[in-house]
Amino acid sequence: MCGITGVIAFNEKGKESFSLLDNSLKTLALRGPDGEGKYIHNNVVLGHRRLAIIDTSAVANQPFTDATGRYTIIFNGEFFNFNEHRDKVKDYPLRSTSDTEVLLYLFIKYGAACLEFINGFFALAIYDNVEEKTFIARDRMGIKPLLIYKDENKLLFASEMKALLAFGIPREMDQTSLWQYIQFNYIPSPNSIFRNVKKMEAGTFMEVHKGEIRTKRYYYIPAQPPVNPEKDYEKAKQKLEELLDNSVQKRLISDVPLGAFLSGGIDSSVVVALASRHTKHLNTFSIGYKDEPLFDETKYAELVAKKFNTNHTVFKLSNDDLFQNLHSFLDYIDEPFADSSALAVNILSMQTRKHVTVALSGDGADEMFGGYNKHLAELRVRKKGLKENVVKTLNPVWNALPKSRNSAFGNKVRQLQKFGEGLNLSEKERYWKWASWYDADGSEKLLAKSQRREDYDNRKNEILKNIKANGDFNEVLYTDMHLVLQGDMLTKVDLMSMANSLEVRVPFLDYTVVDFAFSMPSEFKINSQTGKKILKETFRKDLPEELFNRGKQGFEVPLLKWFRTGLKSMIVNDLLSKDFINEQGVFNPIEIENLKQKLFSTDSGDAATLTWNLLVFQHWWKKYMA
């Protein structure tokens, strides 16, 4: 796990950016605290920061050049099955035990086809100094980030936005990205907050040669059911357990201390159960809230830890602990990102890193197997019965009652209102509404300038293109894999783990598991009573029964109390003050005042979430745009 950055110059003007490589590398120091290296040849410069995990010796440092001196690689990620492929390159003079070297020689031998061999996650660049051609690629699921900037003089790439900004690129804000950010709390791929920076799409590679750029997708998550899907439910359970077990076992390879996040939910508990088959006394780590029992899951995590005899550590946080880490989170992010649970993930990563360098997590299962409340809601709409019609009939009641994410009753009312509103919408529009925190019209009203609806609609249609009227439920999950998983969940974990020099591995996103999951009929995954059906029933024999007798609990942060106490001054006198809003010219002053009024009322609804969204943006804007 590392950070990479580089420049491919198309002319002499483009070479001027070479002198800024050191600045770019400095911004990636937390991604790679164990070493720094750079490579320069004619029109290309490559930079690397290392977090040493496999073969921690200096011989495996990067940039790594082959024995002939022709090919050089920078690699951020892990190639878990590299030892299975060492025989393919045994005729090459291997001098390390690293996955990076095996990967480089596979590329030399097979070209772009080497990507088919990799089970892992990565962003990489390989330069051929004879043909002066650069090969850039990103892993199948988009677990590791890679950002691209291009103008007439050069192409820049980097693991983080701040590393691109260090090259002095223009900072022209993308208004459509801002509009979508307000809706989602993140900016969907492949766009970014800047018009001229794109996120390289998952499962693609790029070849750059003498100013010509060719991009190709080498992997798609299966969007359509296969010709011969797995129809036998019991056989499917056996196959799923086998694939997940293999995935976890692969992800236990490490030359440094390793552990696992354990939230107390099904997904992380499955990972811990499987890892415990292959390692004794696994290190596990949980986070809980002293002051907020509604959000605390540690008692369930402790049940799992006890069952598998793990070395379990619980970090019990107070609201003050979260508050004290607020500014470290805001200072690290370099693109607006307002999933508030990132604050807790930041502290979990920080504390975990004191014990291990690698952690396994359960990310990806909800999107793949239908684990969110919105998935159950969607299924119930499609199989509409008496209860659903009652909810729809009572819409005026839900509208009148107080709604809040910070109490069990207020949150249930909020969910019922949203469900009732979605009943009358098409499949596409309902998905869009339920994937959003805020609707499009409300988001647009918050902005001071009128927006280009055509740009917004084009992006929306691209995201929703696989959801069809009366289509298969897998289409919803497929869309979540691209929108929610990549834009929110994987971004959150990468940002916060890398801010603390911690590598996080995600066994559920092994491509063999993903491919198999999308070969199943959707009814294997979700019915009107439960989501993640096959996952729960496959591992019920292994896990404490208490885990199966509880509702879905999010990993959230109690924001409303902060906004009415410790952060009130930041809202009223600084980032959302009248003077600053008027001077900035980004937001509609009237709408901001209305939001503040609602926030401090007894019926706050989603005002806390929206306020957090705007505070994150304002902090980012002051740092990078003011």
N, C-alpha and C positions, 0 to 999 in steps of 0.2 A: 504494500500500500504506500503510495507516494503522491507527489504532485509533479506534473509535467507542464512545460511551456516551450514555445518555439516560434521562430520566424522563418518563413519561406519568402525570400525577396524575388520580385520579378524584374527588378532593375536596380540601378545604383541608388535611387531615392529610397527604395525599400530597405536597402542595407543600413540606412541610418538608424533603423530600429535595433540593430545588433547591440549598440552601445547601452541599450536599456534592459538587456536581458538580466543583469544582476538585480536591478530593481524589481523585475518580475519574480525572480526566484525568491527574493526576500519575503514577498507576500505569501509564499507557499511554505514558509518555514514550519508551521505547525503540522502541515500534512506530511512533512518529511524532516524530522528533527535529527536523523542519524547520519546525514551526509548531503553534500551538494556537488553537482558536477555539470559541466557544459561541454559542448562539441561545436566546432565551427568549421565549415567547409564551403568555400565559394559563396553560394547564395542561400545557405541554410545555417541556422544556429539552433541547437537543441539544448534545453535545460532540464535538470532533474533534481528533485529533493527526495531523499530516501527515508522511508520508515522500514527498517530491516525486519523481515518476518521469516523468510526462507533463505538459508545460507546467509547468515549475518556477517560473513567475512568481507574484507575489502575487495576481494577478487570479484565479487558479485555487484560491486558498485556500478552505477549508471551515470551517464550514457555508457552502454556496453557495446563494444565493437568486436566483430568476428575476427578470427585468426588472420584472415587475408587483409584486413583493414578496409574492406569495401563497404560493409553494411554496419550501421549503428542504430541501436534501439533505445528508446526511452519508454518505460512501461509502468503504468499505475494500475495495480490490481493483483490478482492471483490467478494462476493457471493450475488448478487443483490436481488435475490428472496428468501432469507433465511427466511423471515417472513412467506412466503407461506408454509414452511415446518416445522415450529416450532411445529405444532400439532403432527407430526410424532415422535417427541422426547419429548413430554410433560411429559412422565413418568420418564424422567431423571431429576436430580436436577439442573436445569439451574440457574446460579447465575449472569449472565450478560445479556445485550441486544445485544451482538456482533454476527456477522455472523460467526466468527471463532468457537465459542462454539457450535452453531447449527450444523455446518459442522462436528465437531469432534464427536458429538453424532450420527449424521447420519452415519458416518463411523463405529462407534462401532456397530450400529444396522444392517447396510446393507453391510459393507465391501466396496470393490472397486465399487460396484454398486451405491454408494452414488454420484459418479461423474456424473451420469445421471441426478441428481437433480439440479446440479449447473448451473445457468445462470450467467456467470461472467467471470473473467479472474484471473489466479492464477498460482503460483508454490507453492507446499506444501510438507511437510514431516510429517508423523505420525509414532510414535514409540510405539510398544507394548512391555512393559518391562517384561511380563510373557513369551511370546513366543520368545522374543528378535528378533522381525521382524520389518523392517522399510518399510513403504509404501511411495513412492515418486511419484508425478504426476504433469503434466503440462496442462494448459487449452487447449481447442479444437483448437483455432486458433494460439496459440503460441504468445499471446500478452505479457505475462510476461516471462522473460528469465529464463533458468536454465541450468547450465553447469555441466558436470560430468567428473571427473577424476577417473581412476581405475588402480591400480597395484596389485601385489600379496599380499600386506599387508593391503590394505584399499580401500574404495571408498569415495571420497570427492564430495560434491555438493555445489553450491553457485549461487547467483543471478548474480554475475559479475566475470569476469576473474581475476581481481585484488584480489578478495577474495580467489580464489584458489591459486594464486601465493604466497599469504601470508603464505601458508602451506609449501612453499619451494619445489613445484613440479618441475621436470625437464623441461627445456625450449628448447625443440627440435622443431625447426620450420618445419612446413609442407610445402614442396615446391610446391605441387599441390594447396594448399590453397593460397599461394602467387601468383601463376600463375593466378588462378581464381579471386583473389582480383584485380589484375591489369586490368582484363577484365571488372569487374562489379562495382568496387569501394567498394565492401563488399565481405564477404566470405559466400557463400551459406550454409545453414544448410544441414546436421547436423555437418559439419566439422567446425573446428576453425583454427586459425593460428598455434596452437600447435598440433603435431601428436597425443598426448595422451589425449587431451581434446575434448569432443564432446558436442554439444548442444543437450539437450534432445528434441526429436521430439514432435511437437505439438500433442495434443490428445492422449498421451501415459501415462501409469503408469508403475512403476517398484517396484517389491518386492524384498527386500534383506534379506536373512535369512541364517546365518551361512556360509557366503561366497558364497552362491548360489544366482544368480541374474536372475529374470524372468521379461521380459519386454513384455507388451501387448499394442496394440493400441485399445483404446475404442471409438475413433471417427474418421471418415473420412469425409472430405468435399465431398459431392456427386459428383462422377466423371462421372457418366452415367445418362442420362435423366431417370426420374422415369417412371414406367409403365403407369401412368395416369398424365402426365404433365399438368400444367395449360395452357389451349389453348385459353381461352376467355380473350382477351387483357384488356377489361374494368374491368372484375372481378379481373384480376391480378393486375391492378393499385389499386383497392380498398384494396386488400389483402396486397400489399406492404405498402400502407400508414398505415394500421392498425398495421402491424408488426413493422414498424419503430417507430410509435407513442408509442407502448407498450415498445419498447426497450429504447427509450429516457426517457420515464417516469420512468422506473426502475432505470436508471442511474442518476436520480436526488436525490436519497436517499443519505443523508450525514448529519453528525452532525457538519460539519465545512463549511465555506463559499465556494460556488461553482459558476462556470461561464462556458464560452464556448469560444473556439477559433473561430474567424470569419474572414476568409481570403478574402471573396468577391466572392469565387467560389460557384458552385451549392451545393457541398457536405456539407460544414460547414453551409451554409445558410439554407439548409433543416433541419439540426440539431437544429439550432437556432429557426427556425419557429416552429418546434414541441415542443421544450422545452418551448417556450413562451406560449404554450397552457396550461402549467401546473405550471408556475411560473411567477409572475409579475416582471417586471424590471430586467430581467436576466442580469448578468454581462457578457459583451462580450469584446474580446481583439483582436486587429489587429496589424499587423506590416507592415510598408512600408519603401520605400527608398527615402530619400530626393534627392539624387544625381543620381538616376537611374530610371527615369520614365518608362522605358521599363519593369521593374520588379514590378512596384507599382500597387497594386490592391485596395488600401484603399478606393477609392471613391465608389467602388461597395459594400464594407463592410459597409460603412456609410449609403448607401441606405437601406440595410437590417436592420441595427440597428435602423434607423429612423422609418421604417415600423412597427417594433415590439417593439418600445419604450424601447430598452435595455439601460442599463447603460454602454455606449460604451467608451472604452479607446483605443486610437491609439498611437502606439509607432513608431514615425518616425525616422528612423535610417540614419545616414550618413555613408559613406564608412569608416570613421574613427571609428565610433562606432563598426562596424563589426570587423575592424582591431584590436581594443583594446581588443576584446573578443576572438581573435584567440587562444591565448595561454591557456586560461581557457578551451577551447574545446579540444585542443591537449593534455592537461595534464589529462583530465578526461577519455578519451577513453583508454581502455586497450587491444583492438584488432584493427588492422587497419580498418578504416571505413572512406571513403572519399566522401560521399554524401555532397557536399559543402553547401546544404541548411540546414544542421544540425547547422551551425553557427547561422543562423537566428532563428531556432527553439530554440536554446539555449538561445538567448536573449529574445525571446517571452516568454519562460518558466520562465526566471529570473524575467521579469517585471510582468508577470501574477501572480507569486507567492507572490508578494507584496500585492496583493488584495484578492486572494482566495487560497485555498489548493487543489481544484479539478477543472479540466477543461474538458469539452466535446470537441471532435474533429471529423472531417469528414473522417478520414482515412478508407480505405478499399473499398470505393465506386468505385473508378477508376478501380481497379483490378476486381471487381465483375461484373460491368455493362459495361465495355468497354470504359473507359473514356480517355485513352491515345491516342496521335497522332498515335502511332505505331499500335493501334487497328484498327483505320480507314484505315491506310495504308495496313494492312493485309487483311482486308475485300475487299479493292479495288483490291488487287492482285488476290484474289480468284474470283472476278467478273470482270476480266480484260477487259477494253474497250479502246477506242481511246486515252484518256488522258494518261492512264498508258503506252501505247505503245510509245507515244511521249516522255514521261519522260525517258523511256529506251533508245530511239534513241538518246536523247540529253546527254547521259552519258559523252561523251568527253567534252561537254561544262561545265557540273557541275564540272568535274575534274579540269578544267582549272581556274574556277572562285575562288576568295578568299572565304574561309569559316571560320565562327567564330560564337560562341554561344553568343557573346557580341554585336551583331547588328542584327536588324530585317532582313536585306537583307542577311548578311552572314549566319545567322541561317537557313533561308529558302533554300539557296543553299546547305548547309550541309545536310538538310533533304531530298532534292531532290536527291542528290547524293546517300545517303544511301538507299532511296527508289528504285532508279534505280538498284543499286547493288543487292537488295533483290529479284528483279523480277525473276531472273534465278535460284533461290535456291529452294530446297524442303521446305515443311512446317516446318520441324524440324530445318533445317539449317537457315532458314529465322528468325524463332523465336529467335534462339541463337544469330544471328547477331544483331537483333533489340533490344534484351534485354541487349546487351553488350555495353560498351562504347568503347572497343578496341578489335580488333580481336585476335584470339588465336595465330596466327603466330607472329604477332607484339608483343604480350605480352611475348611470349617465347624468342624472340630475345633480349628483354630488360634484360633477366636474364643471369647471368654470367655462370651458369652451365646448362648442357643439362638436359631436364626434362623427367620424365617417362610418355610417351604419354598414356600408358595403364591405369594408375591411372586417368589421366585427362579424357580420353574417358569414363571410367566407371562412373565417377561422372556426366559427361555430359549426358550420356545415361539414367541414373537414373532420372535426372531432366526432360528430354524430353520424358519420356516413355509414357505419355498420349496423346501426339500429334501424330496424324496419318495422312497418306496421304489421302487427300479428306475427312478429318474428320470434325466433328462439331466444330463450332467456340468456343463453350463453353470449348473445350479442351485447347485453348489458355488462356482463363481467369482462368481456373482451375490451369494451370501451373504458371501463375502470382501470384495466391494466395499463392503458396508454395515458389516460388523463390523470386519474387520482394517484395511482401507484408511482408513476414516474414524476409527475409534477409536484406532489405533496410528500408522500411517505418516504420514498427513496431520497428525495432532496433533503428532507429533514434529518434523516439518519446520517447521510453523508456529511452534511454541514456540521452537525453537532459532534459526531465522532471525530472528524478530522480537526475540528477546533481544539480537540483534546488529544490528538495524536493516537487515536484508537482505531483499529481496524474492525469493522463490523461485517460479518458474513451472513448471508441470507439463504439457508438451505431450501426453503420453499421455492426459490426462484432458479434452482437448477433447471436448465431447459428441458431435461427429460421429464421432470415433474410437471412443468408447465404444459408441455406437449400432451402428456397423458391426461392432465386435468381437462384440457379442451377437446379431448377425444370422448369424454363422457357425456351422456345425456344430462341435461341440466337438472332433471329430477333426481339424479344421484346426489346432487350437491345441496339442493334447497327444496323444501316444501312449505306449506302454509304454516307449519308449526316451528320449523327450525332452519337456520342456515348452517352451512358447513356440515351437512348431514353425514356425508361419507367420511369426512375427517374425524368427526366425533365418534361415529360408530366403529371406525377402524381402531381407534386408540382408547375407547372406553375401558377396555380390559386393563390398560396400563396406568390410567390416571385416577386420582381420587374422585369418588362419585360427586363430591361437593362442587366440583368444577362444572358439572353438567346441569346443576340445579340453580342456576343464577342467570340473570339477564346480561346482555352485552353492556360492558362498562368502558367508556372512553378514557383516554389518558389525557385528562384536561387540567387546566390551570384556573384557579378561582380569580378571575379578572375583576369582577364587579367591585369587590371590596377594595382592591387597590385603587380603582378609579375614584372611589368615594373617600379615600384616605390619602395614602402616600403618593399617588400619581395625580391627584386632583390638580395640584399646581402646574404640573407639566401640561395638562389638558387646557386649563383655563388661562394660564399666564404665558405659555410658551408655544408648544407645537400646534395647538388648535386655537390659539388666541385670535381675536378679531384682527389685530394689527398684523400678525404674521400671515394669516390667511389672505388678507387683502394685499399685502406686499408681494407674496409669493405668486398669486395669480393662477394657481392650479385648481383650486376647489371653489365651489359656490358658497360664499359666506353665509347666505341665508340657510342653506341646507346644513351647514356645519353647526350653526346656532341651534337649529331644530334638533339635531342629533344630541347635542350636549344637554338640552332640556329633557329629552327622553331618557338619557343616561342617568340623570339624577332624579328621575321620577320613580313612583312606586311600580310602574309598568314598564320596565326597561326593555323587555323583549330581547332582541338580538343586538341591542345598542352597544353592549360591552364588546361583542365580537367585532362589530364594525369600527368602534373606537380604537380597539387594538390594531386593526388593519391600518387605520389612518395614522396612528402614532408610529408604527413601524415604518410606513412610507415616509413620514415627515422626518424621522431621524435619518433615514437613508438619504433623503433629498438634501438635508443640511450638510451631510458628510460628503456626498458625491456630486451634487448639482449646484449648490448655492454659490 
